[in-house]
Amino acid sequence: MIDARRLSRPYTTSDNPESSEGTIKYYNFSDIKELIKAPPSSTRALIDVRENNELYHHGTIPGSLNIPLNSFPEVFTITADEFERLVGFTRPKKDVELIFFCHAGIRSFQAAFRAKMAGWSHVGNYSGGWVDWTENRGKVLKVNPPELMTGKET
């Protein structure tokens, strides 16, 4: 028999939601809205894993960094110097919480899983992604090509 409650809740890599080992924390619109109101933090980073053309056409969440996952699928396993050369900003330390989002939650989950496997201990996924953000009328930061996102407003 299928438990519909398990299907409706976000997937985690642990059956124990209280355990931080092996889990991916899930964020909703309200969580992200509060997160971007706070001053920039050295303990957490909001990362948009959509491709550059998606950012140019639609914008992004203010304060987010961009790591286009499809363009750089191995980005979490390369050296810090290679990381900075590819994405244009310093690689977050492994104790920094990385909170990922994409269009609808698939790529962001993949990014969170890859970061977890590469040694980041705290990862999160805004599984509603860009679709949820815009449906809830979240603030949009317009991106002008060919700028890469570095967390600074243009």
Secondary structure as UniProt FT lines:
FT   HELIX           4..8
FT   TURN            17..18
FT   TURN            21..22
FT   STRAND          25..27
FT   HELIX           29..37
FT   STRAND          44..48
FT   HELIX           52..58
FT   TURN            62..63
FT   STRAND          65..66
FT   TURN            69..71
FT   TURN            73..77
FT   HELIX           80..87
FT   TURN            94..95
FT   STRAND          97..101
FT   HELIX           106..117
FT   TURN            118..119
FT   STRAND          123..126
FT   TURN            127..128
FT   HELIX           129..135
FT   TURN            136..137
FT   TURN            145..146
//
